[in-house]
Amino acid sequence: MLLLRKVAVLAFSLLVSSAGRASAEDFRIGAIFPLSGANADYGDLYMGATELAVSHLNDAKFLGGKLSIAYEDSQALPQQGVIAMNKLVNVEKVSYVLSAFTGVSKAISTTAARSHTVAVNGGGVGPDLAELGEYFWNVIPLANFEVRAMAPYLVQKRGLKRFVLVYVDDPLGQSIKRELESSLPSLGAVLAEALSVPSNAQQFSGVAARVRDAKPDVVYIASFGAQQSQIIKQLRDNGVTQQLASYSGFAIPAIASLPEAKGALFTTQRIDWNSGDPVTKRFTREYQAKTNRAPTAYAANYYNAVLLFGTLASALQKAGLPITGKNLLAKRREIGTFDLVGGRVTFEKDGTIRSAMQISEVDGEPAVVEIVAAP
């Protein structure tokens, strides 16, 4: 079913591309998602949200014409991401691109800046994503805020002071390592061991042995996709019984349904799925109906990224201005605050957002155990 969905969406994208941009009333944005490989679950999750946002904007005739998305497959690999970005900018001529994963986002940011194309990240959380220039925006709080929410909770409320980090050796994992190194000492805690793993590794019995030898109170996992599931399984299979913790990479159905992940803690931005605000309420109800799964922060972020384009493009239309990357950037700065899933969002000067955070526990569907105010 997942494969059929991807093929259908890609076929639709190619059909629209071959027909060309037949009318000035039609609008096209791009998306660089992992649609194949070990991280395809994320791409499927993101697409469920982006397609819902497109249908909402089109049904409301919000832009006076039809909005569509040209999807390109990054496989969560920077090189593939650059190829995809070049196609979207130079062939599809889009002015707005959705991005995902820290390494991919960093890789495409140069093209975004050079071509004045807006790139919007809703999934990567490396803190250096705040430093990629004015055309790179983040609709997700970055990992420094996630670690700063989780570490005090684990130390002060759970009494866990001896940390071991298992991290993928890429920009995401390295940034979380730096954040733990800088934040734990002031809390009276220690990073006893930091164990890096290659991004393509799937065997972790040796890592598990080193984790056991370090005698941690808590094991923080900074990985993603199929790899993080294998790390969890093999830690548990090799006798590591301590508390597991992570960032928002755990906020996917594959982790929620993994028996060995039960009791693990992870952070995401704060979203009250029972909120009465109309944007959140509609998204929650219709996302569940369309995908047959509970909404996640990642899904909300990519819905929001499309909704943000609709809001900005509509404002430019009303002002009689063309929808270009430069004009989208100027209009975002002018408007400043937007009503999105989760409530009102205000962008910082560096194109990031700040948000209250929540800590959830994996127990089938995640249960919120702590809410941390925005810094």
Number of C-alpha atoms within 10 A of each C-alpha: 6 11 11 9 13 18 13 12 16 18 13 16 16 14 11 16 15 9 8 10 13 9 9 8 11 13 19 18 21 24 28 30 29 27 25 17 14 15 19 22 18 26 21 20 20 26 22 17 26 25 17 20 24 19 14 16 20 17 10 10 12 15 19 14 14 18 20 19 24 20 25 21 20 28 21 26 20 18 15 18 27 21 16 20 30 16 15 23 20 10 10 17 14 23 23 27 27 27 30 27 26 23 20 26 29 23 19 24 25 17 18 25 17 9 16 21 27 27 28 28 27 25 27 26 30 23 19 15 25 20 14 19 14 19 24 29 27 27 25 26 26 26 24 19 22 25 22 18 25 22 22 20 17 19 19 13 9 12 13 19 22 19 27 25 25 24 25 24 18 17 20 23 25 15 20 26 23 11 19 22 16 11 18 20 12 10 12 12 21 18 21 16 18 18 16 18 21 11 15 11 11 15 13 18 14 11 18 22 14 15 26 16 11 14 16 23 19 25 26 26 24 26 24 24 19 17 21 22 18 16 24 22 17 20 23 15 13 16 12 21 15 17 18 22 25 26 26 26 21 28 23 21 18 15 24 19 15 15 13 19 23 17 17 23 25 27 28 29 25 21 19 16 18 11 14 11 16 13 15 20 17 13 24 21 14 14 22 12 11 11 13 9 12 16 21 22 21 24 28 25 25 30 26 25 27 24 21 20 19 20 19 19 23 17 18 18 13 9 9 9 13 12 19 17 21 16 18 26 19 14 16 20 15 9 13 13 13 17 17 20 26 23 16 11 16 18 18 15 12 16 22 22 17 19 23 17 23 22 25 23 22 22 17 15 16 24 14 16 11 16 18 18 12 13 10
